[in-house]
Amino acid sequence: MTSGVSSPSVVLRADASAEIGIGHVSRCRTLAAALVRSGWRATLATRQLPDGLRRSCEAVGIAVLDLPTAMRLDAEPDSMGEQLASQPDLLVVDGYAIDDSWLGRARAWAPLQMAIDDLADRPLPVDVLLNQNLGAEADRYRTLVSPRTRLLIGAAYALLRPEFAIARAALPARDGRIERAIVFLSGGDAGDVTRRAAEGVVAAGLAADVVVGAAYPHLNGLRAWAAGRSDVELHVDTDGMADLMARADVAVGAPGSASWERCALGLPTVLITLADNQVAASEQLAGHGAALSLGWQADVEAADVAAALAALRADPDRVRRMSTAAAAITDGRGVERVVAAIGDVREMRP
């Protein structure tokens, strides 16, 4: 491989599925799109990317490199190196199974590396490490990264598309009234928590925008349930999430990547935890007063969602406080800070 000479290039490694959701690919897509706007070329390396996500990546100038489904994880770096036409200026990885061994193999063709992480549970000796979660601590990474690693820690670096900062600037202060909810749990949602949550919203007497992603496996059933309901609008793999959140008064969602979108728009949230890696974020969001947590998905029924929403509707002062607390967590401009940090590190590295 030879280095590109026209413009810098980035390769991002992430997957999406009904089981793991679309969060890893979504935040990589956001970062890649921001780099493309800054003059970079971007490629997403992935396995079995849902068609909707593929189209959304290609629409913003991100090429897709398909990896064989049956390939062993430790064989990926060599295979990717052979398939890439030129040496990238940056490799970004976002996946909990990728560790120092994988990264070491990739250094032959990707000497500058970045990891997006949530767990701080394995060595990641990269040049840039991003953990965008509320309550994330730099000290947890001190023994896991290189002394040269640039740490980007906290929700100030949350990877949000530009429309969230734009919508935030135009959004009037929320008055505490609740008439409309947005329901978005996960782009995958194998357990169909979305349906229970949506039923709870309707039972509470609220209008609902129900959002599912490209990997959602229960779409036919959800369409049938929503058909003919004047109080429910169903959105599949939408690009208008910022507008939907801006017009909502409350959200029912999971403590995943979409949490920072809701916070940027000061949107109070009723949380349902879908995965072990979301527990800490749920506790942090509730502890900061930005959300009300209902706990683990298996323990939450539609009636629980309806009761939580009824309690919030009866307490507009609490809703206003939740909105203020959420808006204080992130301003929606994290991707700008991450792109700037990448530029700084590139200039400093030989």
Phi, psi and omega in degrees: 000148175240150182291142175292147183245346186277310181207155181294155181229150179229139171246131181242133181248113180201156179235163175216147177194173177298328183283316184261354181080191184244008187299318181297313180291322182298315181286329173294320178298319179297315179295315181298318180297321178294320177294321177300318178297336179268006175103006180275162165256140187228141176226131174260120175263126191201166176245131174049053180292126176304146186303320181297319177292322178301312181298320182291327176291311182296329181295334180254017172089019180260121176283155181242126175253112183276127177260143180300135182300323185275357182293136174295147181301319183288350176270349184300312186302316180295318180296316179297318179301323179287327185278333184287137183286335181210162179288123180287155175281342181206137170248130177242129178241141179217090181185136189288345179271349180277127184225194184296328178296313178299313182296322179298319177296325183283343183295341177300329181237356180223079183291335178256121189228149178224142175239139169255123190220159176233346197252330185052050185237009182200158179295134178221077184281065184260175179276328178225132175233128179245124165235108189269011188276145174297129180087357176298145185235129179299326184299333180292342182261354190302323180268001184253345184241175176281154175301339181270356185293131173273116181266127175245102192238128173111168186289349173297339180258013182302133185275094180243146177294154186302333184296340179287319176294323178295314180295322179300317182295331183265353189276126175289163178299138179286139187264000177095349177282145179236114177234333185227138180238152169248133179247116173212115182259313184192151174292340178256290176058063181300328181276000179053048172293334179306315183297315179299316181296317180296320177298323178294321178297313180296320179296333178279357178085021181257150167287151187223133162261117182252122187244131173230159183259185186293336183262007182291122188267001186244029190296319183299317179294321180292320177300316181297320179294319184281342185301131177081357179273119180286343183263006182230129171242128182258131182234125183249119176053050186281150171264001185256032184299322181299317179294320180295319178291324181294325182273349178280155176259340181204157177237151165243117187203180178260156179278054177254208185299329180293346178304321185283332172296314180297318181296318180303330181257014176059039186263114177298146187225140166264117188262141171233121185276127184257336188214157182303323184286358177261354185299313182297318180296321178299315179297319180294313181297318178293320180296328177278357179082012182270347187209161173245120184264130176264354176093205189288143187304322183293341183260002186249124175249170179303323180296326178293319178297315180299318181294319179296317180293322177297321179295320179291320179299330181278357185223072182302328178298318178296320180297318178297320178295321177298319179298314179298318180295319179296314183296336180283347186282319178206149184259003178085004184248022182298322183296328176298319180292323180292316178299319178296319179295320177300317178299319179297315182294320179299320180292326183280331184278143178292000000 
